[in-house]
Amino acid sequence: DFTYIDDIVEGVIRTLDHLPEPNSAWQGDTPDPGTSLAPYRLYNIGNNQPVELLHFIDVIEQNVGKKAIRNLMPLQPGDVPETYANVDDLMRDVGFKPETSIESGIERFVKWYRDYYRV
């Protein structure tokens, strides 16, 4: 799941104005990790879609103008084959879902990096 920093900042800012309420149905033997009897809430802030590692590398290569040295290996112990953020709670509570594509986000990041470090 690729998530651009500006989307994370936007998600955090939007949650600041949304005061969480205790979950009165919360049970310790079957807990919902995003809620509690206490007034707090955890949100996933992500793009809600998996991105293949090789596509991620391809997009970086295109924007940097260099080919990566790839050492492809089989899945390693502990590696997670696929993951992405479930943003349903974020959408329901604050009406926000990150939208920056990997192509746009990497392009903007590389531009920022080059400007900032003057490279």
N, C-alpha and C positions, 0 to 999 in steps of 0.2 A: 504494500500500500504506500504509494508516494503521496506525501502531504507537504505542500509548500508552506514555508514559515508564515507568510502573511495570512494564510487561512487559519493557522493555529492561533495567531494573535487575535484575529477577528472572532474566532470561537470563544477564546478566553474572555475577551472584552464583553461579548454578548452574555456570557454566564454571570458576569459581575452584577448585572441588574436583575437577575433571576434568583430570588432567595429560595433555597431548598427547604422542603418541609420534611419532618420525620415520616418514615414509612411505618404506619401503625400495624401493617400486616407482616413486618419483618420477623423472621424466626431464626434463632441461632442454629438450629439443627438443619435448616435448609436456607442458608443466607443468600440474599441477593447482594453480590459484592459492590454494586453501584449505589446502594442505599443503606439506611440504618435506622434504628430507633432515634438516633440523634439527627439533627437537621443538617445533613450534608448530602452531596450528590457528586458522583464521578461520571465524567463523560468521555467517550471516545471522540477524538477530533481527528478524523482521517478522511481520505478521499473515497472510502467505501468501495474500493475495487482493487483487487490484486494486480500487481505489475510484475511481469517476469523479469528476473535479474538480467538476462541478456538484453532485453529491450531497454532497461535502465542504462546499461553500459552503452548500448548503441546510441541512445539519445545524448549521453555525455560526450561520446566520441564525435558526434555530428556537431555539437556546439563548441567543443574545444578545438576541433580540427586535427585531432590525433587519434591513432588507433591504440587501444589498450593492449597490453601484453596479457593474454588470457591463459590461465592455467586451469583448464576445466577438470573438475574432479567429481567423483560420485557424491551423492548426498552424504554428509558427515553426521556422526552421532550427535543428536541434539539439534540439528538443523530442522527448521519448520518448513515443510514443502509449500505451504500457502497460508497467508494470513491477511486479513484486512479489517479495518475498523467498522464496527456496526454503529452507525450514527443515528439510529432511530430515536433514541432518547434525546439527543441533542436537537434533532429536527422537531420533535414534539414539544420540547420545553422552550426552546429559544428561536425556532424557525430558521436554523442555519445548517447548511451542509457545505463543506469545502468543495470548490469547483475547479481549482486550478489544475490543468492537465499536467502530466509529467513533461510533455514537450514545452509548454509555456513556462513552467516552473524552473526547469533546468536552464532554459535559455535566459530567463531573468537572473537566475543565480550566477551563471557564468559571466554575464554582463556586469553584475554587481561586483563579483570577485575581481574581475580584470580592472574595473574602475578603482576599486578600493586599494588593491595592491599594485596598481599601475603596471600590469603585465599584459 
